Amino acid sequence: MDESVQPALILTVDANQRNLELLGQVLQQAGYRTLPVATLAALDQALKAPVSLALVDISGFDASIWQRCERLHERAIPLLIISARQSAALHQASLVHGACGVLVKPLVVRELLGLIRSLLQ
């Protein structure tokens, strides 16, 4: 199948399985394909996939999650960090490790989908 016709593949990373399922449902309803991962080992494998964008909820992961974010950035994959809290330090760390921005939970679906559309253009 022609790559330009296929919907974008979005890597979704979340240690919370239920949040991962909900995010996947929202993205699939919007017409995207998802590659969900809940562990660092699964993320390491997923880093080899031809993803168009990554949504990474850093909650529940240790500091090594930032190395994976850097690897996504090195592959020129747009990356959004999802966090339960808003802080200048987190925002700064996210940008330093290659993120395009930070989304604070609870996510606003319309805002999330708008950001995704703009990053995939």
N, C-alpha and C positions, 0 to 999 in steps of 0.2 A: 504494500500500500504506500502511496505517496506520502511522505512525511508532512507536507504542507496541509494535507487534508485531515490527517489524524489529530484528534484533540491533544492539547498539551498534557504531558505527564508531570504531575506535581508530587514531589517527595514530601510526605507529611511525617513529622517526627514528634512523638509524644509518649512519655513513659506511662501515661494513663490510658489504658485500652479503650475505655468508654469515650473519652475525649477524642481519641484517634478515630473511632467509628463515627462519631457525630460530625467531625470535620470532613471525613471522607464522604458522608452522605450529602453534605452541603455542596462540596465541590463536584461530586458526580451529578447532582441535580442541575448544576450550572454548566454541565457538559464537559467537565475535565476528567481525565483519568488520574488515579492516585496510586502512589506506591507508599503504603503505610509501614512505618517501622516503629517499634517500641523499645528497642534495646540498642546499645552502642555497637554490639557485634552485628546486628542486622543493618545498622546505619553504615558500618564499614563496607558491607556487601553492596548496599544500595548506592554508595558513592560511585560505583562502576556503571550504573544505569544511565541511559540518555535522558535525564530529567531536564525540564524546561525551567523549573522554579522549585524552591524549597521553603517549606513552612516548618520552623523548628521551635517547639515549645521546650524551653530549657529547664523547666521545672522537673525535678526528679532525676536529673543527670548531674554527674560531677563536673569539675572544671574541664575535663578532657573533651566535653562537648564543643568547646571553642576551637579545638584543633580540627574537628570535623567541619565546622563552619568555615574555617580558613581554607580547607580543601575544596569546599563548594565554591568559594570565592575564586580560588586559583583556576577552577574550571569555567569561570565566567557564568556561573549559575546564580541568578538573582535569589536572594535569601532574605526572608523576613523572620525575625525573632518574635516568639509569642511568650509573654510572661504574665504572671499573676500580679505583679506589682510594677509600678512606674517609678523609676529613679534615674537621676542624671548619671550615676555611675554605671548602671546597667545599660543605659542608652549609649554611653561612651564606649563601653566594652563591646557592645554589639557592633558598632560602627568600626571599631579597631579590628574586629575579627571578620569583617567583610559583609555585614548585614546592610541592607538598603534601608531598614527601619525596624521599629519595635511596635508590636500590637499588644495592648494590655487587655487581659480577660476581665469581664466577659466580652467576647468578640461581637462586633456588630456586623452581621452577614453582608449587608449592602456595602459597607465600608471595605470589608475584606475582599469581596469580589471586585470592587472598583480598583483597589490596589493591585490585585492579581492581573486584571486586564491591562492596566497601565504598564506593569513590569514585563508583561509578555509581548508588548508591541515592539 
